[in-house]
Amino acid sequence: MMENLLNYRAFLFEPIAEAMEEMLILIDEDFRVTFMNQSAKRMLGTTSDDYIGRHFFDELGAWVLHGNRENTKVHEVLKRDVAVRGIMRQTTDGRTLSVNLVPVTIHEGLRGVLITAEDVTHLREMEQELDMAFALTLPNSKVEYRLRSIPEYQDWYNPDTKQITITGIVVDGGYRHVVNCLKIFSQLTAKGVSRLIGIDKDELVQVFVYHDIGKSQPILKVGDVVDPRSVFEDGKQHADRSADMAKYYYNQNDDIVDIIRFHHHSERELPETFPRRLLPMLRLFQIVDGTSAAVTRGGVSVCFDVQDCTVKIREVNHRPEYNGIRTVNLYTGQREWEPLGEHQHPQTRE
């Protein structure tokens, strides 16, 4: 009976895969293609049926690689046996794909990666339009240049050595981060968070724009293995610089400057002079800032809910230790966290 069921499932696999609008490719641990559906052929611009056994990167030329082809996200998935979802890759003809990589066992211990992807070029074009609209809201070109010049790094963390391996670089990461902050804040605003007493929407927008203009990042390349504690500057230092720049160059008010200056402080580290009335805005900013950082670096799915003065964040991360549901009461500061069960999945992907 079990053998018949397995045969039936195998019989159904190919017609189902061919009916999918999404790309579906199965590769083995040597990066050789074992299956590719019609949507994949269309997205990758190939009509040939002789894909079996071709190298995913070298011979098939699946998409543009900007870093070390021996240290890609596919390598990471095979090495760590953990799925990575929502990464963006560009095809040779300029289209943008949103890609999911899932480790699988192909047959009797033979390992591989199931790759699914959808064409999100039209969404990227819409994002570019939003970028243009955002740029018009910036005070001057120096702020845009400063944000675009700040890189963000994708990495793999080794819990044994406490070191990270750089796996990708978001060249204009500072700019992406601010845009993602505003997108996340707009979602929370749609759910009513800005209607709460103590939350000033206009002031928070200014905090998002200026909070990282004083940030300084090290120059790293894909494949570098570093100790993040010694390579990256303490966040409190760039927050202090950003606050001074916002105050003395762009005449931002004291509330905006205080939130920027202390956005990397825990509440027990805040000085007695910090206005307690700003705590709800500081807590909300820290929620958005942290979530945006994870989204900007890739591989994270999140969704939000707002109930009274409590914000709930569901997160699925390629680092399983971060998968969970966080709740933060903006008024009291009470925080809770629970692991995200396999049956619970975010409904909104950033």
VEXVOSE-267470 format. One line per 10 residues: for each residue x, y, z of N, C-alpha, C, O. Coordinates in steps of 0.2 Angstrom, whole numbers. Atoms other than C-alpha are relative to their C-alpha. Layout:
BEGIN
X/Y/Z/X/Y/Z/X/Y/Z/X/Y/Z  ... $
END
This chain:
BEGIN
4/-6/0/0/0/0/4/6/0/3/11/-4  -4/-6/-1/14/12/5/4/1/-7/5/7/-9  -4/0/6/24/8/-11/-5/3/-6/-2/7/-10  5/-3/5/8/12/-22/-1/7/1/-1/11/-3  1/-7/-1/6/28/-13/6/5/-2/5/10/-5  -6/-4/3/24/34/-16/0/0/-7/2/5/-10  0/0/7/22/29/-34/-5/5/-3/-3/9/-7  6/-5/2/6/39/-35/3/7/1/2/12/-4  -3/-6/-2/15/54/-27/5/2/-5/5/8/-8  -5/-1/5/29/53/-39/-3/1/-7/0/5/-11 $
3/0/7/18/51/-54/-4/7/0/-4/10/-6  3/-7/0/9/68/-49/5/5/0/3/11/-2  -5/-6/0/25/78/-46/1/4/-6/0/10/-6  -2/-4/6/29/82/-63/-6/4/-3/-5/10/-5  5/-5/3/12/88/-70/-2/6/5/-4/11/2  1/-5/-5/10/98/-54/5/6/-1/3/11/-1  -6/-5/1/27/106/-56/-1/4/-7/1/10/-7  0/-4/6/24/110/-74/-6/5/-1/-6/9/-5  6/-4/0/7/118/-70/1/6/4/-2/11/4  -1/-6/-4/15/130/-58/3/6/-4/6/6/-9 $
-2/-6/3/18/148/-63/7/2/3/11/6/-1  -6/-1/-3/33/149/-52/5/-4/-2/4/-10/-4  -5/4/1/50/143/-56/1/-5/5/0/-4/11  -1/6/-4/54/126/-49/6/-4/-3/6/-7/-8  -6/3/2/72/119/-50/2/-5/6/2/-3/11  -3/4/-5/79/104/-41/8/-1/-2/9/-4/-8  -7/1/2/98/103/-40/3/-5/6/1/-5/11  -4/4/-5/110/90/-31/5/4/3/6/10/2  -5/-4/-4/124/94/-19/6/2/-4/10/5/-2  -6/-3/4/136/96/-34/-3/5/-5/1/7/-10 $
3/-6/4/125/110/-41/-2/-3/-7/-3/2/-11  2/2/7/119/99/-56/-8/-1/0/-11/-3/5  7/0/0/101/101/-61/-3/-7/-2/-1/-10/-6  3/6/1/90/86/-59/-7/1/-3/-10/-4/-6  7/-1/2/73/94/-63/-1/8/-1/2/12/3  2/-7/2/67/111/-71/-7/0/-3/-7/-3/-9  7/0/4/49/115/-75/0/6/-5/5/9/-6  1/-4/6/43/125/-90/1/8/2/4/12/-1  -1/-6/-3/42/141/-79/7/2/1/9/8/-1  -7/-1/-1/60/140/-75/3/1/-6/7/6/-7 $
-3/-1/7/65/138/-93/-2/7/-2/3/10/-5  2/-6/2/55/153/-97/4/6/3/6/11/0  -3/-5/-4/62/164/-83/8/1/-1/10/6/-1  -7/0/1/80/159/-87/2/0/-7/8/0/-9  -2/-1/7/78/161/-106/3/-6/-3/7/-5/-8  -2/6/4/81/143/-111/-6/-4/-2/-11/-5/1  5/4/3/71/132/-122/2/-7/0/-2/-12/-2  -3/7/1/82/117/-122/-2/-5/6/-3/-3/11  2/5/-4/77/101/-114/6/-4/3/6/-9/7  -6/4/-2/95/95/-111/3/3/7/9/4/7 $
-2/-3/-6/96/103/-94/3/-5/5/7/-3/10  -2/5/-5/99/87/-84/7/0/0/11/-1/-5  -7/0/-2/116/87/-76/4/6/-1/10/6/0  -4/-7/1/121/105/-81/1/3/7/-4/3/11  -1/-3/-7/129/115/-67/-4/6/0/-5/10/-5  5/-6/-1/117/128/-60/3/7/-2/-1/11/-5  -3/-6/1/129/142/-61/4/1/-6/4/5/-10  -5/0/5/142/138/-73/-3/-1/-7/-2/3/-12  3/1/7/133/130/-88/-6/3/-1/-8/5/-7  6/-2/1/116/135/-85/-1/8/1/-5/11/-2 $
0/-7/0/120/153/-80/-6/3/3/-10/7/0  7/-1/-2/105/154/-69/-2/7/1/-7/10/-1  1/-7/-1/107/172/-63/6/3/1/12/0/1  -6/-4/-1/119/186/-61/3/-1/7/0/0/12  -3/1/-7/132/182/-47/5/6/0/9/7/-4  -4/-6/-1/141/198/-40/6/-2/5/11/2/5  -5/1/-5/151/189/-27/4/-7/-2/4/-9/-8  -3/6/1/161/173/-25/-5/-6/-1/-9/-8/3  5/5/2/152/159/-34/1/-7/4/-3/-12/3  -1/6/-5/160/146/-21/-3/2/7/-2/-2/11 $
2/-2/-7/151/155/-7/-7/4/-1/-8/9/1  6/-3/2/133/158/-13/-5/-2/6/-4/-6/10  6/3/-5/116/156/-3/-1/-7/-1/-3/-10/4  2/7/1/114/139/-11/6/-4/4/4/-9/7  -5/3/-4/131/134/-3/-2/0/7/-1/-5/11  1/-1/-7/125/141/13/-6/-5/2/-6/-8/8  6/4/-1/108/131/12/3/-7/1/1/-11/5  -3/7/0/118/115/8/4/-1/7/4/-7/10  -4/1/-5/130/118/22/-3/0/7/-2/-4/11  4/-1/-6/118/123/36/-6/-4/0/-9/-5/6 $
6/4/0/103/113/30/-6/4/3/-10/1/6  5/-5/-2/92/128/33/-3/4/-6/1/6/-9  3/-4/6/80/136/21/1/7/0/2/10/6  -1/-8/0/83/154/15/-6/2/-5/-6/-1/-11  5/-2/4/68/163/8/0/7/-2/3/11/2  1/-7/2/64/179/-1/6/4/-2/6/10/-1  -6/-3/3/81/183/-8/-1/2/-7/-4/-1/-11  1/-3/7/82/194/-24/6/-2/-4/12/-1/-2  -5/1/5/92/189/-39/-2/2/-7/-8/3/-8  2/-3/6/93/196/-56/3/-4/-6/8/-7/-5 $
-2/4/6/93/187/-73/4/4/-4/5/10/-4  -5/-3/5/105/190/-87/-3/5/-4/0/10/-7  4/-5/4/91/200/-96/-3/5/4/-7/9/2  2/-5/-4/88/211/-81/-6/0/4/-8/4/7  6/1/-4/73/204/-73/2/-2/7/7/-5/8  -1/1/-7/71/202/-54/-4/-6/2/-10/-6/1  3/5/-2/67/186/-46/0/0/8/5/2/11  0/1/-7/62/183/-28/0/-8/1/-4/-12/-1  -2/7/1/70/166/-24/-1/-3/7/1/0/12  0/4/-6/67/153/-10/4/-6/-1/4/-10/-6 $
-5/6/1/80/139/-7/-2/-4/6/-1/-2/12  2/4/-5/75/124/3/4/-7/-1/4/-10/-6  -3/6/1/86/109/7/-4/-6/0/-9/-6/4  4/6/1/80/92/2/4/-6/0/10/-5/-2  -4/6/1/85/74/3/-3/-3/-7/-9/-5/-7  3/2/6/83/68/-15/-1/-7/0/-6/-10/-3  1/8/0/86/49/-13/5/-3/4/11/-2/2  -5/4/-4/94/38/0/6/4/2/12/2/0  -6/-4/-3/105/51/8/3/5/-5/7/9/-3  -2/-5/4/108/61/-8/-3/7/1/-9/7/1 $
3/-6/-2/106/79/-4/-1/5/-5/3/4/-10  0/-5/5/101/94/-14/-4/6/2/-5/7/8  4/-6/-1/91/111/-15/-6/0/-4/-5/0/-11  6/-1/4/74/114/-21/-1/8/0/-1/11/5  0/-7/1/73/131/-29/-6/3/-3/-8/0/-8  6/-3/3/57/141/-32/1/7/0/5/10/4  -1/-8/1/56/159/-38/-6/2/-4/-9/-1/-8  5/-3/4/44/171/-45/3/7/-3/7/10/0  -2/-6/4/46/186/-57/-3/6/4/-9/6/4  3/-6/-4/44/202/-46/3/6/-3/3/11/0 $
-2/-6/3/51/214/-59/-4/6/0/-2/11/1  5/-6/0/35/224/-60/0/3/7/-1/9/8  0/-2/-6/36/225/-41/6/5/2/6/10/5  -6/-3/-1/54/231/-41/-1/7/-4/2/12/-1  1/-6/3/49/244/-54/-5/5/4/-4/11/4  4/-4/-5/35/250/-42/4/3/6/3/9/8  -4/-2/-6/48/251/-28/5/6/-3/6/11/1  -4/-5/2/59/262/-39/-4/6/-1/-1/12/1  4/-6/1/45/274/-42/-1/3/8/-1/9/9  1/-2/-7/42/274/-23/7/3/3/7/8/6 $
-6/-3/-2/61/278/-21/0/7/-2/3/11/1  0/-7/3/59/293/-32/-4/4/4/-2/10/5  4/-4/-4/45/299/-22/3/1/7/3/7/10  -4/-1/-6/55/296/-6/5/5/0/6/9/4  -6/-4/1/70/305/-13/-2/8/0/1/12/2  3/-6/1/59/320/-16/-2/3/7/-2/9/8  1/-2/-7/55/321/3/6/1/4/6/4/9  -6/-2/-4/73/322/8/2/7/0/1/10/-5  -2/-8/-1/80/339/14/5/2/-6/4/8/-8  -5/-2/5/94/339/1/4/-7/-3/3/-12/0 $
-3/5/3/105/328/-10/5/-3/4/7/-9/4  -5/3/-5/118/326/4/-3/-6/4/1/-11/5  3/5/-4/106/316/14/-1/-7/-4/1/-12/-2  1/6/4/102/304/0/7/-3/-2/8/-9/-1  -7/3/2/121/302/-5/2/-3/7/5/-9/6  -3/3/-7/125/299/14/-3/-7/1/0/-12/2  4/6/-1/111/285/15/2/-5/-5/3/-11/-4  -2/5/6/116/277/-2/7/-2/1/8/-8/-2  -7/2/-1/134/276/3/1/-5/6/7/-7/7  -1/4/-5/131/266/18/-2/-8/-2/-8/-9/-3 $
2/7/2/132/247/14/-3/-4/6/-1/-2/12  2/5/-5/123/233/24/3/-7/-2/3/-8/-8  -3/6/1/130/216/25/-5/-6/2/-7/-6/7  3/6/-2/122/199/24/5/-5/2/11/-5/0  -6/4/-3/131/186/34/-3/-7/3/-9/-8/3  1/7/-3/131/168/41/4/0/7/10/1/7  -3/0/-7/134/167/60/2/-7/2/-2/-11/2  -2/7/-3/144/153/68/0/1/7/4/4/10  0/-1/-8/139/151/86/5/-3/4/6/-1/9  -6/3/-4/154/141/90/6/5/0/9/6/6 $
-6/-5/0/167/154/85/-2/7/1/2/12/3  3/-6/-1/155/169/87/2/5/-5/2/11/-5  -2/-4/6/161/175/70/-5/0/-5/-9/-5/-5  4/0/6/152/179/54/3/0/-6/9/2/-7  -3/1/7/155/175/36/-4/5/-4/-10/4/-5  4/-4/4/150/189/24/-3/-4/-6/2/-6/-10  3/4/6/138/181/11/-3/5/-5/-5/2/-11  3/-5/5/131/197/2/1/7/3/2/8/9  0/-7/-1/132/215/1/-6/4/-3/-7/4/-9  5/-5/2/118/228/0/3/6/-1/4/10/4 $
-5/-6/1/128/242/-8/-4/6/3/0/10/6  3/-6/-3/115/256/-4/-5/-2/6/-10/0/6  4/3/-6/109/247/12/-3/5/4/-9/4/7  3/-5/-4/107/263/22/-6/3/-3/-11/4/1  6/-3/4/95/270/9/-6/-5/0/-12/-4/2  5/5/0/86/253/8/-4/-1/7/-10/-1/7  3/1/-7/84/252/27/-5/6/1/-10/4/4  5/-5/-1/76/269/28/-6/-1/-4/-12/0/-1  6/1/4/64/265/14/-4/-5/3/-10/-5/4  4/5/-3/59/249/22/-3/2/7/-8/0/9 $
3/-3/-6/57/258/39/-6/3/-1/-11/2/2  7/-3/2/44/269/31/-5/-4/-2/-11/-3/-1  5/5/3/36/255/22/-4/-4/6/-10/-5/7  3/4/-6/34/245/39/-4/5/4/-9/3/7  3/-5/-4/29/261/48/-7/1/-3/-12/2/0  7/-2/3/15/264/35/-5/-6/1/-11/-5/2  5/6/-2/8/246/38/-2/1/7/-8/0/8  2/0/-7/8/249/57/-5/6/0/-10/6/4  4/-6/0/0/266/54/-7/-2/-3/-12/0/0  7/2/3/-14/258/43/-4/-4/5/-10/-5/5 $
3/4/-5/-17/247/58/-2/4/6/-4/1/11  3/-5/-5/-20/262/69/6/2/5/4/5/10  -5/-2/-6/-3/264/79/1/7/1/2/10/6  -2/-7/-1/-1/282/75/-6/4/3/-6/10/4  5/-3/-4/-18/286/83/0/0/7/-3/3/11  -2/0/-7/-11/282/100/2/6/2/6/10/-1  -3/-6/-4/-8/296/112/7/-1/1/9/-6/4  -7/1/-1/10/299/112/4/-2/-6/10/-2/-6  -3/2/7/14/294/94/-1/5/-5/-7/6/-7  0/-5/5/18/308/83/3/-3/-7/9/-4/-8 $
-2/3/6/18/301/65/6/5/-4/10/2/-6  -4/-4/4/27/316/57/7/0/3/12/0/0  -7/1/-3/41/316/70/4/-6/-1/10/-6/-2  -3/6/1/44/298/68/3/-1/-7/8/-4/-8  -3/0/7/46/300/49/7/3/0/11/1/-3  -7/-3/0/60/312/52/5/-4/4/11/-3/2  -5/5/-4/68/300/65/3/-5/-5/9/-6/-5  -2/5/5/68/287/51/5/3/-5/10/-1/-6  -4/-3/5/76/299/39/7/1/2/12/0/-1  -6/-3/-3/90/305/50/4/-5/4/10/-4/6 $
-2/4/-5/93/291/62/7/-4/-1/11/-5/3  -6/3/2/108/283/52/5/4/-4/10/2/-6  -4/-4/5/116/298/43/7/0/3/12/2/-1  -7/0/-3/131/297/55/3/-7/1/8/-8/4  -2/7/-1/133/278/53/7/-1/-4/7/2/-10  -7/1/3/151/272/48/0/-8/0/0/-11/5  -1/7/1/153/254/41/7/-2/-2/10/2/-6  -6/2/3/168/244/38/0/-2/-7/-6/-4/-9  0/3/7/173/239/20/2/-7/0/7/-9/2  -1/7/0/171/221/19/-2/-3/-7/-5/0/-11 $
2/3/7/169/209/4/-3/-7/2/-2/-10/7  3/7/-1/160/192/2/5/-5/1/10/-5/-2  -5/5/-2/169/178/10/4/2/6/7/-3/9  -4/-2/-6/177/188/24/-3/-3/6/-9/-3/7  2/3/-6/176/180/41/3/5/5/9/6/6  -2/-5/-5/176/193/55/-4/-1/7/-9/-4/7  3/-1/-6/172/196/73/-5/6/0/-2/11/0  4/-6/0/157/207/73/0/5/5/-1/11/5  0/-4/-6/160/214/90/6/5/-1/6/10/2  -6/-4/0/177/221/85/0/4/-7/3/9/-8 $
-1/-3/7/174/225/66/-6/6/0/-4/11/-3  5/-5/1/157/235/68/0/5/6/1/3/12  0/-5/-6/156/251/78/-6/-1/4/-12/-3/2  5/0/-5/145/251/93/-6/5/-2/-4/11/-4  5/-4/2/128/257/88/-1/7/3/-4/12/1  1/-6/-4/127/270/102/5/6/-3/3/12/-3  -5/-5/2/142/279/94/-3/4/-7/-3/10/-7  2/-3/6/134/282/77/-7/3/1/-9/8/-2  6/-3/-2/117/286/85/2/7/3/-2/12/1  -2/-6/-2/126/300/94/2/5/-5/0/11/-5 $
-2/-5/6/134/307/78/-6/2/-4/-7/8/-6  6/-1/4/117/305/69/-4/6/3/-7/10/0  4/-5/-4/108/315/83/3/7/-1/0/12/-2  -3/-6/1/121/329/82/-1/3/-7/-2/9/-8  1/-2/7/120/330/63/-7/2/-1/-9/8/-4  7/-1/0/101/330/64/-2/7/3/-6/11/0  1/-6/-4/101/344/77/4/6/-3/1/12/-5  -4/-6/2/115/356/70/0/1/-7/1/7/-9  0/-1/8/114/353/51/-7/1/-2/-8/4/-7  7/1/3/95/350/49/-5/3/5/-11/2/4 $
4/-3/-5/88/359/64/-6/-4/2/-12/-1/3  6/4/-2/77/345/70/-1/1/8/4/3/11  2/-1/-7/68/347/87/3/-5/5/5/-10/3  -4/4/-5/74/340/103/-3/-7/1/0/-11/3  3/7/0/61/326/103/3/-5/-5/5/-11/-3  -2/4/5/67/320/87/8/-2/1/10/-8/0  -7/1/-2/85/322/92/1/-5/5/6/-9/5  -1/5/-5/83/312/108/-1/-7/-2/2/-11/0  1/7/2/75/297/100/6/-2/-4/8/-8/-4  -6/2/4/89/297/87/6/-2/5/9/-7/4 $
-6/0/-5/103/299/101/-1/-7/4/5/-10/5  0/6/-4/96/284/111/-3/-6/-3/-6/-10/1  4/6/3/88/272/99/4/-6/0/1/-11/-1  -3/6/-1/102/260/102/1/-2/8/5/-6/9  0/1/-7/100/261/121/-6/-5/2/-11/-4/0  6/4/-3/90/248/131/-3/5/5/0/10/7  3/-5/-5/78/257/143/3/0/7/3/6/9  -3/-1/-6/88/253/158/7/4/-1/10/6/4  -6/-4/1/103/262/150/-2/8/-2/3/12/-2  2/-7/2/93/278/146/2/5/6/1/3/12 $
-2/-4/-5/99/293/156/-7/3/4/-12/3/1  6/-2/-3/87/301/169/-3/6/-3/-9/8/-2  3/-6/3/85/316/158/-4/-1/-6/-7/3/-9  4/2/6/77/306/144/-7/1/2/-10/-1/7  7/-1/-2/59/312/143/-4/-6/0/-5/-10/-5  4/6/-1/48/298/149/-6/0/-5/-8/-5/-7  5/0/5/34/304/137/2/-2/-7/-3/-4/-11  -3/2/7/45/299/122/0/-7/0/2/-10/-5  -1/7/0/46/281/128/-5/-4/-5/-2/-9/-9  4/3/5/31/275/117/3/1/-7/3/-4/-11 $
-3/-1/6/39/283/102/6/-4/-1/8/-7/-6  -6/3/0/56/276/106/-1/-8/-1/2/-11/-5  1/7/1/49/258/108/-3/-1/-7/-1/-6/-10  3/2/6/39/259/92/6/1/-5/7/-3/-10  -6/-1/4/55/266/83/4/-6/0/6/-9/-5  -4/5/0/65/252/89/-3/-7/-3/1/-11/-6  3/6/4/53/239/83/1/0/-7/3/-4/-10  0/-1/7/52/246/66/8/0/-3/9/-3/-8  -7/0/2/71/249/65/3/-7/0/6/-9/-5  -2/7/0/75/231/70/-3/-4/-5/1/-8/-8 $
3/4/5/63/223/59/2/2/-7/4/-2/-11  -2/-2/6/68/234/44/7/-2/-1/9/-4/-7  -7/3/1/87/229/47/0/-7/-2/3/-9/-7  0/7/2/82/211/46/-3/-1/-7/0/-5/-11  3/0/7/71/214/30/5/2/-5/6/-1/-10  -5/-3/4/85/224/22/5/-5/-2/8/-5/-8  -6/5/1/98/211/24/-3/-7/-3/1/-11/-5  3/5/3/86/198/17/-2/-6/4/1/-7/9  2/6/-3/78/181/21/-4/0/6/-5/-5/10  5/0/-6/65/187/33/-7/2/-2/-8/6/-7 $
7/-2/1/46/187/33/-3/2/6/-2/-1/11  3/-3/-6/36/197/45/-7/2/-2/-9/4/-7  7/-3/1/18/202/48/-1/3/7/2/1/12  1/-4/-6/11/214/61/-7/0/2/-12/-1/-2  7/-2/-3/-4/217/72/0/5/5/5/5/9  0/-5/-5/-9/231/83/-6/-1/4/-12/0/1  6/1/-5/-21/228/98/1/5/5/5/5/10  -1/-6/-5/-24/244/109/7/3/-1/9/6/-6  -7/-3/0/-6/250/113/5/-6/-1/11/-4/1  -5/5/0/2/233/110/1/-2/-8/-3/-3/-11 $
-2/2/7/12/228/94/2/-7/0/6/-9/4  -2/7/0/13/210/89/4/-1/-7/2/1/-12  -4/1/6/27/205/77/1/-8/-1/4/-11/3  -2/7/1/28/187/69/6/0/-5/5/4/-10  -6/0/4/45/184/61/2/-7/-2/2/-12/3  -4/7/2/52/169/51/6/2/-3/7/6/-8  -7/-2/1/71/171/49/4/-6/-3/2/-12/0  -4/6/2/84/160/40/4/-2/6/8/-7/6  -3/2/-7/91/160/58/-5/-2/4/-9/2/7  6/2/-4/79/149/67/-1/2/7/-7/3/9 $
0/-3/-7/83/156/84/-4/6/0/-6/8/6  4/-6/0/74/172/79/-7/-1/-2/-11/4/-2  7/1/2/58/164/73/-4/0/6/-3/-4/11  4/-1/-6/45/169/85/-5/5/-1/-6/9/-6  5/-5/-1/31/180/90/2/5/6/2/3/11  -2/-5/-5/36/196/99/-6/5/1/-9/7/-4  5/-5/-2/24/208/108/3/5/4/6/3/9  -3/-6/-4/28/225/115/-6/5/1/-9/7/-3  4/-5/-2/17/236/125/3/7/-1/8/8/3  -3/-7/1/21/254/119/0/4/6/4/8/7 $
1/-5/-6/15/262/135/4/-3/6/7/1/10  -4/3/-6/22/250/149/7/-3/-2/11/-3/3  -6/3/2/36/243/139/1/-8/1/6/-11/0  0/7/-1/31/225/144/1/-4/-7/-2/-2/-12  -1/3/6/38/213/131/0/-8/1/1/-10/7  0/8/-1/35/194/128/2/-3/-7/2/1/-12  -3/3/6/42/182/116/-2/-8/0/-1/-11/6  2/7/0/36/164/111/3/-2/-7/2/1/-12  -2/3/6/44/152/98/-6/0/-5/-12/-1/-3  5/0/5/35/152/81/-1/-8/-2/4/-11/-4 $
1/7/1/27/134/79/0/-1/-8/-1/4/-12  0/1/7/28/126/62/-6/1/-4/-6/3/-10  6/-2/3/10/129/59/-2/7/-1/-7/9/-4  1/-7/0/11/147/61/5/4/-5/11/3/-4  -4/-3/5/17/157/46/-2/7/-1/-8/8/-1  2/-7/1/17/176/43/-4/0/-7/-2/-3/-11  4/0/6/4/181/30/3/6/-4/0/6/-10  -3/-5/4/14/196/24/7/0/-1/11/-1/4  -7/0/1/31/196/16/3/6/-2/0/10/-6  -3/-7/2/42/211/16/6/-2/-5/9/3/-8 $
END
